[in-house]
Amino acid sequence: MIEVSQLVFEYPGHRALDGVSLKIDAGSVTALVGPNGAGKSTLMRCIAGLDQPLSGQIRVKGLSVQEQPREVHRHLGYLSDFYGLYDRLSVTRCLQYSALSMGVAESQVAARVQQVAAQLGLADLLQRYPTELSRGQRQRVAIAQAIVHQPSVLLLDEPASGLDPDARGQLSQLFRHLQAQGMTLVVSSHILSELDEYCSHILSIRSGRIESHEALQAGPTLSATAQAAEPSVLYALEIAAPLQTAGFEALLRQALQGVTLQDFDASGSRPIQLWLPAARAARADWLAGLVQAGIPVAALAPVRERLQDRYARNAQAAQNQEQP
Ligand SMILES: Nc1ncnc2c1ncn2[C@@H]1O[C@H](COP(=O)(O)OP(=O)(O)OP(=O)(O)O)[C@@H](O)[C@H]1O
């Protein structure tokens, strides 16, 4: 759906994107993450056709962003991190204006405005002016403007900033709903726990280069870190009965035999996360050893690694690679 190849972008005296290549699948929701100044906003602006790269190619739905920006805009919604609203237009007018400028047929505009206002919880605010809205309400109007033309690709730069916890929850729901309708989303945020709720992929960028780009499967996560020579998968282990803390930990560590403990909770009251061998036979041996050691295993199930853990792990791996 989005294809970027060898993209280079420079601000005067500063290379912000340095040979970025990536492919984003249709229907995916990609978390665009990275430290301040990594190049996330610049990448989004280039994909949206708002900044002209020095070199490289960007295609959205097969259309060249540099050569056919108008066509691309009909398929694309974009929410900037510093968006502006027209203070002299009511919310209805703002949405009508966006719809018309994005090519929605005049006969469809009123229905689209009603629909998007309902989706974003703006139905009671349609007659107000942006200056009469709270920051979170203005943010919702800006998101409504970005999706009023039903784009197939939506780029959102820090969409949840300024929203209260309820509104953030509603936003997560909206993103899941848009994905279910087949929309492709790219969302940048520094709040990884939030992205975790709805993202299918993580795209990590650092100093203008892609650090990693991975799918976040619903099932177990594969890892082959510097610490573990063999690939391993993340599991959650539940214990049926509380054990003496010291004894429990000793037993567990004895049974672990090289397995990496991700998140050890000494109380045993919540599942313990473990990196287990990817090979089934090795996992079966490990489990048999655990039971023989007297650990009352209640459940062992694959889990998805939390986004912030994955991000930290990838960043660490990249740092290890850089070090001689
Ligand atoms: N208008 C500009 N002129 C010069 N340099 C700029 C300009 N805008 C951004 N930069 C620089 O380009 C780099 C990438 O900036 P960008 O805004 O894309 O990063 P970001 O990953 O979105 O950061 P943040 O998480 O802080 O929003 C940074 O080093 C930044 O200082």
The ligand as an SDF file (V2000), in Angstrom:
LIG
                    3D

 31 33  0  0  0  0  0  0  0  0999 V2000
   12.3110   22.8500    9.7410 N   0  0  0  0  0  0  0  0  0  0  0  0
   13.4360   22.2180   10.1230 C   0  0  0  0  0  0  0  0  0  0  0  0
   14.6410   22.7480    9.8660 N   0  0  0  0  0  0  0  0  0  0  0  0
   15.7880   22.1200   10.2170 C   0  0  0  0  0  0  0  0  0  0  0  0
   15.8170   20.9260   10.8370 N   0  0  0  0  0  0  0  0  0  0  0  0
   14.6320   20.3510   11.1160 C   0  0  0  0  0  0  0  0  0  0  0  0
   13.3760   20.9590   10.7770 C   0  0  0  0  0  0  0  0  0  0  0  0
   12.3680   20.1360   11.1730 N   0  0  0  0  0  0  0  0  0  0  0  0
   12.9710   19.0840   11.7460 C   0  0  0  0  0  0  0  0  0  0  0  0
   14.3110   19.1920   11.7070 N   0  0  0  0  0  0  0  0  0  0  0  0
   15.2950   18.2180   12.2030 C   0  0  0  0  0  0  0  0  0  0  0  0
   15.1320   16.9970   11.4950 O   0  0  0  0  0  0  0  0  0  0  0  0
   15.2260   15.8960   12.3590 C   0  0  0  0  0  0  0  0  0  0  0  0
   13.9690   15.0570   12.2600 C   0  0  0  0  0  0  0  0  0  0  0  0
   12.8700   15.8010   12.7750 O   0  0  0  0  0  0  0  0  0  0  0  0
   11.4150   15.1810   12.9130 P   0  0  0  0  0  0  0  0  0  0  0  0
   10.4990   16.2910   13.3440 O   0  0  0  0  0  0  0  0  0  0  0  0
   11.0790   14.4630   11.6670 O   0  0  0  0  0  0  0  0  0  0  0  0
   11.6440   14.1350   14.0980 O   0  0  0  0  0  0  0  0  0  0  0  0
   10.5500   13.2990   14.9480 P   0  0  0  0  0  0  0  0  0  0  0  0
   11.0480   11.8950   14.9870 O   0  0  0  0  0  0  0  0  0  0  0  0
    9.1850   13.5250   14.4290 O   0  0  0  0  0  0  0  0  0  0  0  0
   10.7350   13.9630   16.3800 O   0  0  0  0  0  0  0  0  0  0  0  0
    9.6700   14.1640   17.5900 P   0  0  0  0  0  0  0  0  0  0  0  0
    9.4670   12.8240   18.2060 O   0  0  0  0  0  0  0  0  0  0  0  0
   10.4160   15.0830   18.5040 O   0  0  0  0  0  0  0  0  0  0  0  0
    8.4290   14.7730   17.0430 O   0  0  0  0  0  0  0  0  0  0  0  0
   15.5140   16.4630   13.7490 C   0  0  0  0  0  0  0  0  0  0  0  0
   16.8960   16.3770   13.9870 O   0  0  0  0  0  0  0  0  0  0  0  0
   15.0660   17.8990   13.6600 C   0  0  0  0  0  0  0  0  0  0  0  0
   15.8310   18.7030   14.4910 O   0  0  0  0  0  0  0  0  0  0  0  0
  1  2  1  0
  2  3  1  0
  2  7  2  0
  3  4  2  0
  4  5  1  0
  5  6  2  0
  6  7  1  0
  6 10  1  0
  7  8  1  0
  8  9  2  0
  9 10  1  0
 10 11  1  0
 11 12  1  0
 11 30  1  0
 12 13  1  0
 13 14  1  0
 13 28  1  0
 14 15  1  0
 15 16  1  0
 16 17  2  0
 16 18  1  0
 16 19  1  0
 19 20  1  0
 20 21  2  0
 20 22  1  0
 20 23  1  0
 23 24  1  0
 24 25  2  0
 24 26  1  0
 24 27  1  0
 28 29  1  0
 28 30  1  0
 30 31  1  0
M  END
$$$$
